[in-house]
Amino acid sequence: MSSHPPDPFRRAHTEAEVVTAVRDGLRDWPPDDLARIPEACRPGKIRDAEDIANHAYTLTSTRIASNESNDLLVQLETLFAHACRRLSEIENGASRGTSSDAQERQ
């Protein structure tokens, strides 16, 4: 598995851009690597922030419950955790009127 940039979501300023970044990140995963992830944790269709948050929860819960170390699971969990963090930053900025969307409306 090739390493991902530490935070591929920095350039995302909307939920749709975060969703696109997650999809792009998943495209980089070789099928053989995804096959080594527990089946319940393999990503399905990512449509919105709710899908990202639900998948992040599933990945984290599975990792915590697992008795085995799985570096690929941790990498996938990290991808989704970074996406969740960015979504929270965007939402928080929008609620304070500091997001790029809010600035464009002024």
URWO-V646032 format. One record per run of one state. SS is the DSSP state (h for helix, s for strand, l for the rest). FROM is the first residue (numbers start at 0). LEN is the number of residues. Records with the same first field share a line. If there is no record, write none. Layout:
SS = FROM-LEN, FROM-LEN
This chain:
l = 0-14, 27-3, 35-3, 41-7, 65-5, 95-4, 105-1
h = 14-13, 30-5, 38-3, 48-17, 70-25, 99-6
